[in-house]
Structure formats: structure tokens, C-alpha cells
Amino acid sequence: MKNVWLISRRELAAYLRTMSGYIIIAVMLFIDGLLFNAFAVPGTAKKSSEILADFFTLTSGITMVGTVFLSMRLIAEERQTGTIALLNSSPVLDLEIILGKFLAAFLFLCLFFASTAYMPALIAAYGKVSFGHIAAGYFGLMLVGATGLAIGTFGSALSRSQVVAAVLSGVMVLALTTAWLAGKITDRPFTEIVNGLAWWGHFDAFRVGVIHLKHVSYFALITFIALFSATRVLEARRWR
């Protein structure tokens, strides 16, 4: 764990030193605030809990898209600049490299989550919402963010170019988003299986303040598979 934390600190410092990460977070926050004012609170007919649920829905989509751009540099930039050789020659495992970089990106993403807190606070100030609903929603957002960053880490490990990494990650995220479309042309039992691959279907419970183990397991499994795949790609490229 010491090596993971050291790599994470190094990567997090890189995020904090450069403007690109802040620009991504600022754009995400701007779009989130814009959509919140346009769709979540268009009138006074909605209940506070419904407005909060809409906020989490909008923020989850922005989070999934934003993670593609936040994670595209994690491994691809190391190859692009040639510093991947230093990591490969250092006494750290490939798994530690992947976990350290993933953790740094996740911690930086939490800045975005913290920046959105004023929106639930406004809803609570002018209405009535439970702390449990807010906590469950943000827990779901963290799971969505972790899943998106894990997929982005895998995409970044596959390519030397950050642009190509973003495209690969975007395609994988899009596939998990639109998986339900494939369910329309498949027969049972594959219909339920394909429909279950869509991430937003598993986030639906969190947005209304409910936590189910099966939905937590889904995000945990996708995150594990993506990080494991990224590790295997890094191991394969190390010995080329």
C-alpha cells in the first residue's frame, strides 16, 4: 500500500499543478449547474425529493463523461513522454501503478463532487430532503465515478495517445450506457443480462436514496474488471 500511496501522491500533484484537470472540473460544474437550473428546477410543481433525484441523474451522466477526460492521461501520458520506462524500472508492481493512478484520479474527482454540494444545499434550504437521500445519492455518484475512471484507466493503458485513449474509453462508456438497446433485439434470458449491463439502470436506486447490494456489486465488478484488464495490459507491454 505504501507504493500505491506514493504513486497516488505523485499523480495527484500532477493534477493539481496543471490547469487541464481544473478546466475539466470547471466545465463539468458549469454544465451541471446549467442543467440543474434548466431541468431539475423548471417550476414549483416538483417535490424536493424529486428535484434532488433529478440532480443526481444529471450529475451522474456528467460524471461518467468527465471521467473519460480525467483518466485519459493516466498511462498514455507516461508513454507519450517516455516516463513509463522509469515506472517499469522502479521496484513497484504493475498493479500498484494502476491502483495509485486510479486513486489519484478518484481523489481529484471528489473535488467535483464537493463543488456540487451547494445544489443539494439549496434544495434543502427551500424544501425538505433527508440526509440519507443525499448520502445515498453521493455514494452512487462515487461508484459511477470509480467505474468511469477504471474504464478510462484501461483505455489509457491501451494507447500511447491521450486522444485515442479518450476515444477508446468513450466507446466503452457508451456501450455500457446504451446496452439496453441490444436487449431489444435479443431473446430471453439474454435480454435481462444485456439490460443489466447498462450502468444508469443500476444508478436509478441511488438517485432516489436507496442502496441495494446488487447495484453496489455491479459497479464494484465493472471497476475490478477494468482495473484488472489495465494491469494485464501494462504487464504485457512491460515485457515487449
C-alpha positions as CSV (number, residue, x, y, z in Angstrom):
1,M,0.0,0.0,0.0
2,K,3.0,2.3,0.6
3,N,3.9,2.2,-3.1
4,V,0.3,2.8,-4.1
5,W,0.1,5.9,-1.9
6,L,3.4,7.3,-3.2
7,I,2.3,6.9,-6.8
8,S,-1.1,8.4,-5.9
9,R,0.5,11.4,-4.3
10,R,2.8,11.9,-7.4
11,E,-0.2,11.7,-9.8
12,L,-2.4,13.9,-7.6
13,A,0.3,16.5,-7.5
14,A,0.4,16.4,-11.3
15,Y,-3.3,17.0,-11.4
16,L,-3.1,19.9,-9.0
17,R,-0.1,21.5,-10.8
18,T,-1.6,21.6,-14.3
19,M,-4.7,23.6,-15.5
20,S,-6.2,20.8,-17.6
21,G,-7.7,19.0,-14.6
22,Y,-9.2,22.2,-13.2
23,I,-10.6,23.1,-16.6
24,I,-12.3,19.7,-16.9
25,I,-13.8,20.1,-13.4
26,A,-14.9,23.7,-14.1
27,V,-16.6,22.6,-17.4
28,M,-18.3,19.7,-15.6
29,L,-19.5,22.0,-12.8
30,F,-20.7,24.7,-15.3
31,I,-22.7,22.1,-17.3
32,D,-24.1,20.6,-14.1
33,G,-25.3,23.9,-12.8
34,L,-26.7,24.9,-16.1
35,L,-28.7,21.7,-16.5
36,F,-29.8,21.8,-12.8
37,N,-31.3,25.2,-13.4
38,A,-32.8,24.2,-16.7
39,F,-34.3,20.8,-15.9
40,A,-34.1,20.0,-12.3
41,V,-36.0,23.1,-11.1
42,P,-38.1,24.3,-14.0
43,G,-41.1,25.2,-11.7
44,T,-42.5,24.7,-8.3
45,A,-44.7,21.7,-9.0
46,K,-42.0,19.1,-8.1
47,K,-41.3,17.9,-4.6
48,S,-37.9,18.5,-3.1
49,S,-37.1,14.8,-3.2
50,E,-37.9,14.7,-7.0
51,I,-35.7,17.7,-7.7
52,L,-32.8,16.1,-5.7
53,A,-33.3,12.8,-7.7
54,D,-33.1,14.8,-11.0
55,F,-30.0,16.5,-9.7
56,F,-28.3,13.1,-9.1
57,T,-29.4,11.9,-12.5
58,L,-27.9,14.8,-14.3
59,T,-24.7,14.7,-12.3
60,S,-24.2,11.0,-12.8
61,G,-24.2,11.5,-16.6
62,I,-21.8,14.4,-16.4
63,T,-19.6,12.4,-14.0
64,M,-19.4,9.4,-16.4
65,V,-18.4,11.7,-19.3
66,G,-16.0,13.7,-17.3
67,T,-14.1,10.6,-16.1
68,V,-13.2,9.8,-19.7
69,F,-11.2,13.1,-19.9
70,L,-9.8,13.0,-16.4
71,S,-8.4,9.5,-16.9
72,M,-7.1,9.7,-20.5
73,R,-3.7,10.9,-19.3
74,L,-3.0,8.4,-16.6
75,I,-1.0,5.8,-18.6
76,A,-1.0,7.3,-22.1
77,E,0.9,10.4,-21.0
78,E,3.6,8.3,-19.4
79,R,4.2,6.5,-22.7
80,Q,3.9,9.8,-24.6
81,T,6.6,11.5,-22.5
82,G,8.8,8.3,-22.1
83,T,8.5,8.3,-18.3
84,I,6.8,4.9,-18.4
85,A,10.4,3.4,-18.5
86,L,11.1,4.9,-15.1
87,L,8.0,3.3,-13.6
88,N,8.8,0.0,-15.2
89,S,12.4,0.1,-13.8
90,S,11.2,1.1,-10.3
91,P,10.6,-1.6,-7.6
92,V,6.8,-1.4,-7.9
93,L,4.2,-3.8,-9.2
94,D,2.1,-3.0,-12.2
95,L,-1.0,-3.4,-10.0
96,E,0.4,-0.7,-7.7
97,I,0.9,1.6,-10.6
98,I,-2.6,1.2,-11.8
99,L,-4.2,1.5,-8.3
100,G,-2.1,4.5,-7.5
101,K,-3.0,6.4,-10.6
102,F,-6.7,5.3,-10.3
103,L,-6.8,6.5,-6.7
104,A,-5.3,9.9,-7.6
105,A,-7.9,10.5,-10.3
106,F,-10.7,9.4,-7.9
107,L,-9.5,11.9,-5.2
108,F,-9.3,14.6,-7.8
109,L,-12.8,13.8,-9.0
110,C,-14.0,14.2,-5.4
111,L,-13.3,17.9,-5.8
112,F,-16.1,18.0,-8.4
113,F,-18.4,16.2,-6.0
114,A,-17.6,18.6,-3.2
115,S,-18.2,21.6,-5.6
116,T,-21.7,20.4,-6.4
117,A,-22.7,20.3,-2.8
118,Y,-24.3,23.7,-3.0
119,M,-27.1,22.4,-5.2
120,P,-28.5,19.8,-2.7
121,A,-27.9,22.5,0.0
122,L,-30.2,24.9,-2.0
123,I,-32.8,22.2,-2.3
124,A,-32.7,21.5,1.5
125,A,-32.8,25.2,2.3
126,Y,-36.0,25.8,0.3
127,G,-37.6,22.4,0.8
128,K,-37.3,19.2,2.8
129,V,-34.9,16.4,1.9
130,S,-33.4,13.7,4.1
131,F,-29.7,13.4,4.8
132,G,-30.0,9.7,3.9
133,H,-31.2,10.6,0.4
134,I,-28.2,13.0,-0.1
135,A,-25.7,10.4,1.3
136,A,-27.1,7.6,-0.9
137,G,-27.0,9.8,-4.0
138,Y,-23.4,10.9,-3.5
139,F,-22.4,7.3,-2.7
140,G,-23.9,6.3,-6.0
141,L,-22.0,9.1,-7.8
142,M,-18.8,7.9,-6.3
143,L,-19.5,4.4,-7.6
144,V,-20.2,5.8,-11.0
145,G,-17.1,7.9,-10.9
146,A,-15.0,5.0,-9.8
147,T,-16.4,2.8,-12.6
148,G,-15.8,5.5,-15.2
149,L,-12.2,6.2,-14.1
150,A,-11.5,2.5,-14.1
151,I,-12.7,2.2,-17.7
152,G,-10.7,5.3,-18.5
153,T,-7.6,3.8,-16.9
154,F,-8.0,0.7,-19.1
155,G,-8.4,2.8,-22.2
156,S,-5.3,4.9,-21.3
157,A,-3.3,1.7,-20.8
158,L,-4.3,0.6,-24.3
159,S,-2.9,3.6,-26.1
160,R,0.1,5.9,-26.4
161,S,-2.1,8.8,-27.4
162,Q,-4.3,10.6,-24.9
163,V,-6.8,11.4,-27.6
164,V,-7.1,7.8,-28.7
165,A,-7.3,6.7,-25.1
166,A,-10.3,9.1,-24.6
167,V,-12.0,7.7,-27.7
168,L,-11.5,4.1,-26.6
169,S,-12.8,4.9,-23.1
170,G,-15.7,6.9,-24.6
171,V,-16.7,3.9,-26.7
172,M,-16.7,1.6,-23.7
173,V,-18.7,4.0,-21.6
174,L,-21.2,4.5,-24.5
175,A,-21.5,0.7,-24.8
176,L,-22.4,0.4,-21.1
177,T,-24.8,3.3,-21.4
178,T,-26.7,2.0,-24.4
179,A,-26.6,-1.7,-23.6
180,W,-30.3,-1.7,-23.2
181,L,-30.7,-1.1,-27.0
182,A,-29.1,-4.5,-27.6
183,G,-31.7,-6.0,-25.2
184,K,-34.4,-5.1,-27.6
185,I,-33.1,-7.4,-30.3
186,T,-32.2,-10.4,-28.1
187,D,-34.3,-13.2,-26.6
188,R,-34.6,-14.3,-23.0
189,P,-32.6,-14.9,-20.9
190,F,-30.1,-12.7,-22.7
191,T,-32.5,-9.8,-22.7
192,E,-32.2,-9.4,-18.9
193,I,-28.5,-9.9,-19.0
194,V,-27.9,-7.3,-21.6
195,N,-30.3,-4.8,-20.0
196,G,-28.4,-5.4,-16.7
197,L,-25.2,-4.1,-18.3
198,A,-26.5,-0.5,-18.6
199,W,-24.9,1.5,-15.7
200,W,-27.7,4.0,-15.4
201,G,-30.2,1.3,-14.6
202,H,-28.2,0.4,-11.5
203,F,-27.8,4.1,-10.5
204,D,-31.6,4.6,-10.5
205,A,-31.9,3.3,-7.0
206,F,-29.2,5.6,-5.6
207,R,-30.8,8.7,-7.2
208,V,-34.0,8.2,-5.1
209,G,-32.0,7.5,-1.9
210,V,-32.0,3.7,-1.9
211,I,-28.9,1.5,-1.7
212,H,-29.1,-2.1,-2.9
213,L,-26.2,-4.6,-2.6
214,K,-26.7,-5.8,-6.2
215,H,-26.2,-2.4,-7.6
216,V,-23.1,-1.8,-5.5
217,S,-21.8,-5.1,-6.7
218,Y,-22.4,-4.2,-10.3
219,F,-20.2,-1.0,-10.1
220,A,-17.6,-2.8,-8.0
221,L,-17.4,-5.7,-10.5
222,I,-17.0,-3.4,-13.5
223,T,-14.4,-1.4,-11.7
224,F,-12.5,-4.5,-10.8
225,I,-12.6,-5.9,-14.3
226,A,-11.4,-2.7,-15.8
227,L,-8.5,-2.2,-13.4
228,F,-7.6,-5.9,-13.7
229,S,-7.6,-5.5,-17.5
230,A,-5.4,-2.4,-17.3
231,T,-2.9,-4.2,-15.1
232,R,-2.7,-7.1,-17.5
233,V,-2.1,-4.7,-20.4
234,L,0.6,-2.9,-18.5
235,E,2.2,-6.3,-17.7
236,A,2.1,-7.4,-21.3
237,R,3.7,-4.2,-22.6
238,R,6.4,-4.3,-19.9
239,W,7.8,-7.5,-21.4
240,R,7.7,-6.5,-25.0
